[in-house]
Amino acid sequence: MKNLVLFTCAAVLSFSANASFAVGAFGFDANAISDTEFEVIPRTRKDIDGYWCEASDFARRILGASWQQQIYVLRGYGPSVTTNRRTAVQFSLTKPTNTAQEGSGVFSGFRPGDSMSVQRANTRCTRIRINS
């Protein structure tokens, strides 16, 4: 009976944790803000490719987005709303209404409205050098 209770508790904690945050590879974490919005928080790295890589991973694994789903920048660099970290970038699976136009595809930073598909963002994962 004790093992059943422990297993049930572990399963519930695992399920609820997966629904709200993800500890990603390459030095980034991601936390849900809502059902379609989330933020990517750097742990050790701060490169643009890493943010997009983690956004792709979170959208696909946690939010169930398709490879064709667009990921939009909701807010560029700023304080995290889900942690006490000073820097995070917020993303959304729906186009932000407060932007005049979508980004051009040339990413030198994060402007609200910039977007790329989950699949294209995933290609940024191969550009990240893994440090041992």
C-alpha positions as CSV (number, residue, x, y, z in Angstrom):
1,M,0.0,0.0,0.0
2,K,2.8,2.4,0.9
3,N,4.4,1.8,-2.5
4,L,1.1,2.5,-4.3
5,V,0.8,5.8,-2.5
6,L,4.4,6.8,-3.3
7,F,3.9,5.8,-6.9
8,T,0.7,7.8,-7.2
9,C,2.2,10.9,-5.6
10,A,5.2,10.7,-7.9
11,A,3.0,10.3,-10.9
12,V,0.9,13.3,-9.9
13,L,3.9,15.5,-9.2
14,S,5.5,14.5,-12.5
15,F,2.4,15.2,-14.5
16,S,1.8,18.6,-12.9
17,A,5.4,19.6,-13.3
18,N,5.4,18.7,-17.0
19,A,2.4,20.9,-17.5
20,S,3.9,24.0,-16.2
21,F,7.7,24.1,-16.7
22,A,10.4,22.3,-18.5
23,V,14.1,22.0,-17.6
24,G,15.6,22.3,-21.0
25,A,18.9,21.3,-22.4
26,F,21.6,23.8,-23.4
27,G,21.3,26.1,-20.3
28,F,17.6,27.3,-20.6
29,D,14.4,26.6,-18.8
30,A,10.8,27.4,-19.8
31,N,7.7,28.1,-17.7
32,A,4.1,28.4,-18.8
33,I,2.4,31.7,-18.3
34,S,-0.9,30.5,-19.7
35,D,-2.2,27.8,-22.1
36,T,-0.5,29.5,-25.1
37,E,2.1,31.8,-23.5
38,F,5.4,30.9,-21.9
39,E,8.8,32.3,-21.1
40,V,12.2,31.0,-21.6
41,I,14.7,31.8,-18.9
42,P,18.5,31.4,-19.3
43,R,20.4,29.4,-16.7
44,T,23.9,29.6,-18.1
45,R,23.7,30.6,-21.7
46,K,22.2,33.7,-23.2
47,D,22.5,33.2,-27.0
48,I,19.5,33.9,-29.3
49,D,19.6,30.4,-30.8
50,G,19.2,28.9,-27.4
51,Y,16.1,30.9,-26.6
52,W,14.5,29.8,-29.9
53,C,15.6,26.2,-29.4
54,E,14.1,26.0,-25.9
55,A,10.9,27.8,-27.2
56,S,10.5,25.1,-29.9
57,D,11.1,22.3,-27.4
58,F,8.6,23.6,-24.9
59,A,6.0,24.4,-27.5
60,R,6.3,20.9,-29.0
61,R,6.7,18.7,-25.8
62,I,4.7,20.6,-23.2
63,L,2.1,22.5,-25.2
64,G,1.6,19.9,-27.9
65,A,2.2,22.3,-30.8
66,S,2.7,20.9,-34.3
67,W,5.9,21.4,-36.3
68,Q,4.1,24.0,-38.5
69,Q,2.7,26.0,-35.5
70,Q,4.1,29.5,-35.4
71,I,5.9,30.7,-32.2
72,Y,5.7,34.5,-31.7
73,V,7.8,36.7,-29.5
74,L,5.3,38.2,-27.0
75,R,7.9,40.3,-25.1
76,G,11.6,40.7,-25.6
77,Y,14.2,40.7,-22.8
78,G,12.7,41.6,-19.5
79,P,12.2,40.3,-16.0
80,S,10.7,36.8,-15.5
81,V,7.1,36.7,-14.4
82,T,7.3,33.0,-13.2
83,T,10.7,33.2,-11.4
84,N,12.8,35.8,-9.7
85,R,15.2,35.9,-12.6
86,R,16.1,39.2,-14.1
87,T,16.0,38.1,-17.7
88,A,13.5,36.1,-19.7
89,V,11.9,36.2,-23.2
90,Q,8.2,35.6,-23.5
91,F,6.7,33.6,-26.4
92,S,3.2,32.8,-27.5
93,L,1.5,30.4,-29.8
94,T,-0.9,33.1,-30.9
95,K,0.0,36.3,-32.7
96,P,0.3,39.2,-30.3
97,T,-2.3,41.9,-30.8
98,N,-0.1,44.7,-29.7
99,T,2.3,44.5,-32.7
100,A,2.0,46.3,-36.0
101,Q,3.8,43.7,-38.1
102,E,5.4,40.3,-38.0
103,G,9.2,40.1,-37.8
104,S,11.3,39.8,-40.9
105,G,13.0,36.6,-40.0
106,V,16.3,38.3,-39.3
107,F,16.8,37.9,-35.6
108,S,19.4,40.1,-33.9
109,G,17.2,40.3,-30.7
110,F,13.6,39.7,-29.8
111,R,10.9,42.1,-31.0
112,P,7.3,41.5,-30.2
113,G,5.7,39.9,-33.3
114,D,8.9,38.2,-34.5
115,S,8.0,34.6,-35.3
116,M,9.1,31.3,-36.8
117,S,7.6,27.8,-36.9
118,V,8.3,25.2,-34.3
119,Q,10.3,23.3,-36.9
120,R,12.4,26.3,-37.9
121,A,13.1,27.2,-34.3
122,N,14.1,23.6,-33.7
123,T,16.9,24.0,-36.3
124,R,18.4,26.5,-33.9
125,C,19.1,23.6,-31.6
126,T,21.8,22.2,-33.9
127,R,23.7,25.5,-33.9
128,I,24.3,25.4,-30.2
129,R,27.6,24.1,-29.1
130,I,27.3,21.8,-26.1
131,N,29.9,22.5,-23.5
132,S,31.0,19.5,-21.4
